[in-house]
Amino acid sequence: MKRLAAYAGLAAVAVALDQWIKYLVETRLVMHQMVEVVPFLALYRTYNTGIAFSMLSSFGDTGLIVVSLAVVAFVLYLASRSTDDQWIARLGFALIIGGAIGNLIDRAVYGHVIDYILFHTPVWSFAVFNLADVFITVGAVTVLLDEFLGWRRQQGNAGPAD
């Protein structure tokens, strides 16, 4: 249990940082007004009533809260089954859980998720997202990296085929 405390701490820091930044966004950014940071990155406060790219918005608040709780429970299950040498995956699981809880708090409190990061060019823009989404994405990539490294280790231990 003690070894998992660091991962729980990372998830808690992710939630706290996400919620703090969303508080700043809510109190300091005008809704739907772009604030350029650099030529391809802007702050743009908006609300997402769905999950990624506003998908599943027809599920409603309760449905999305249930989906979010199921995802957190599933990731906790996967994390509990990880082995001691899968510390990279555990970092990823902690980030996924922290990001999911951050967005879950928004959905439960406000009925939507607060998004504010916009990558764009003069003729194209990516979906607006938030730090919790970054945590979820980086966490998923980290878990995949750990799986790939584990697969490579197995390939190296198997030796050449006869």
C-alpha positions as CSV (number, residue, x, y, z in Angstrom):
1,M,0.0,0.0,0.0
2,K,2.8,2.4,0.8
3,R,4.3,2.0,-2.7
4,L,1.0,3.1,-4.2
5,A,0.9,6.3,-2.1
6,A,3.3,8.2,-4.5
7,Y,1.0,7.3,-7.4
8,A,-2.1,8.4,-5.4
9,G,-0.2,11.6,-4.5
10,L,0.5,12.2,-8.2
11,A,-3.2,11.8,-9.1
12,A,-4.1,14.2,-6.2
13,V,-1.6,16.8,-7.5
14,A,-3.0,16.4,-11.0
15,V,-6.6,17.0,-9.7
16,A,-5.5,20.0,-7.6
17,L,-3.5,21.6,-10.4
18,D,-6.4,21.1,-12.9
19,Q,-9.0,22.5,-10.6
20,W,-6.8,25.5,-9.6
21,I,-6.2,26.4,-13.3
22,K,-9.9,26.0,-14.1
23,Y,-10.7,28.3,-11.2
24,L,-8.3,30.9,-12.7
25,V,-9.9,30.4,-16.2
26,E,-13.4,30.8,-14.8
27,T,-12.6,34.0,-12.8
28,R,-10.2,35.7,-15.3
29,L,-11.0,34.7,-18.9
30,V,-13.9,36.1,-20.8
31,M,-16.1,33.4,-22.3
32,H,-15.3,32.8,-26.0
33,Q,-12.7,35.5,-26.3
34,M,-9.3,34.3,-27.7
35,V,-6.2,35.4,-25.8
36,E,-3.1,34.7,-27.9
37,V,-0.2,33.2,-26.0
38,V,2.0,32.4,-29.1
39,P,1.0,32.4,-32.8
40,F,-0.3,28.8,-32.6
41,L,-1.6,28.7,-29.0
42,A,-4.3,30.6,-27.4
43,L,-6.4,30.6,-24.2
44,Y,-10.1,30.3,-25.1
45,R,-12.7,29.6,-22.4
46,T,-15.5,27.4,-23.4
47,Y,-17.6,24.6,-22.0
48,N,-17.8,21.0,-23.2
49,T,-21.0,19.1,-22.4
50,G,-19.7,15.8,-23.8
51,I,-16.5,13.8,-23.4
52,A,-13.7,14.1,-26.0
53,F,-14.6,16.4,-28.9
54,S,-18.1,16.8,-27.3
55,M,-18.9,13.1,-28.0
56,L,-21.6,11.5,-25.9
57,S,-23.1,14.8,-25.0
58,S,-26.5,13.1,-25.5
59,F,-25.8,10.9,-22.4
60,G,-26.6,13.9,-20.2
61,D,-24.8,14.9,-17.0
62,T,-25.8,11.7,-15.1
63,G,-24.8,9.4,-17.9
64,L,-21.4,11.0,-18.3
65,I,-20.7,11.0,-14.6
66,V,-21.5,7.2,-14.6
67,V,-19.2,6.7,-17.6
68,S,-16.4,8.8,-16.0
69,L,-16.7,6.8,-12.7
70,A,-16.6,3.5,-14.7
71,V,-13.4,4.7,-16.5
72,V,-11.8,5.6,-13.2
73,A,-12.8,2.3,-11.6
74,F,-11.4,0.4,-14.7
75,V,-8.1,2.2,-14.6
76,L,-7.9,1.6,-10.8
77,Y,-8.4,-2.1,-11.5
78,L,-5.7,-2.1,-14.2
79,A,-3.3,-0.2,-11.9
80,S,-4.0,-2.7,-9.1
81,R,-3.0,-5.6,-11.4
82,S,0.3,-3.9,-12.5
83,T,3.5,-5.4,-11.3
84,D,6.3,-3.6,-9.4
85,D,8.4,-3.3,-12.6
86,Q,5.6,-1.5,-14.3
87,W,6.2,1.8,-12.6
88,I,6.0,3.7,-15.9
89,A,2.5,2.3,-16.4
90,R,1.6,3.3,-12.8
91,L,2.6,6.8,-13.5
92,G,0.4,6.8,-16.5
93,F,-2.5,5.3,-14.6
94,A,-2.1,8.0,-11.9
95,L,-2.2,10.7,-14.6
96,I,-5.3,9.2,-16.3
97,I,-7.1,8.9,-12.9
98,G,-6.1,12.5,-11.9
99,G,-7.3,13.9,-15.3
100,A,-10.5,11.9,-15.2
101,I,-11.4,13.0,-11.7
102,G,-10.6,16.6,-12.6
103,N,-13.1,16.5,-15.4
104,L,-15.5,14.5,-13.3
105,I,-15.5,17.3,-10.7
106,D,-16.4,19.9,-13.4
107,R,-19.2,17.7,-14.7
108,A,-20.6,17.0,-11.2
109,V,-20.4,20.7,-10.0
110,Y,-21.1,22.7,-13.2
111,G,-22.8,20.2,-15.6
112,H,-20.0,20.7,-18.1
113,V,-16.2,20.6,-18.4
114,I,-14.2,23.8,-18.5
115,D,-11.9,23.9,-21.6
116,Y,-9.4,26.6,-22.3
117,I,-6.4,25.5,-24.4
118,L,-6.6,26.1,-28.2
119,F,-4.0,25.1,-30.8
120,H,-4.7,26.8,-34.1
121,T,-3.4,28.3,-37.3
122,P,-5.0,31.0,-39.4
123,V,-7.0,28.3,-41.3
124,W,-7.3,25.5,-38.8
125,S,-7.9,24.8,-35.1
126,F,-7.8,21.8,-32.9
127,A,-10.6,21.1,-30.4
128,V,-10.4,23.2,-27.2
129,F,-9.2,21.2,-24.3
130,N,-7.8,21.5,-20.7
131,L,-5.0,20.3,-18.5
132,A,-7.0,17.2,-17.3
133,D,-7.3,16.2,-21.0
134,V,-3.5,16.6,-21.2
135,F,-3.0,14.4,-18.1
136,I,-5.3,11.7,-19.6
137,T,-3.5,11.8,-23.0
138,V,0.0,11.8,-21.5
139,G,-1.0,9.0,-19.1
140,A,-2.4,6.8,-21.9
141,V,0.8,7.3,-24.0
142,T,2.8,6.5,-20.9
143,V,0.9,3.2,-20.3
144,L,1.4,2.3,-24.0
145,L,5.1,3.1,-23.7
146,D,5.4,0.8,-20.7
147,E,3.5,-2.0,-22.7
148,F,5.9,-1.5,-25.6
149,L,9.0,-1.6,-23.4
150,G,7.7,-4.8,-21.7
151,W,7.1,-6.3,-25.1
152,R,10.6,-5.4,-26.2
153,R,12.1,-6.9,-23.0
154,Q,10.1,-10.1,-23.7
155,Q,11.4,-10.2,-27.3
156,G,15.0,-9.7,-26.1
157,N,14.6,-12.5,-23.5
158,A,13.1,-14.9,-26.0
159,G,16.3,-15.1,-28.1
160,P,16.4,-15.8,-31.8
161,A,13.9,-18.2,-33.3
162,D,15.3,-21.6,-34.4
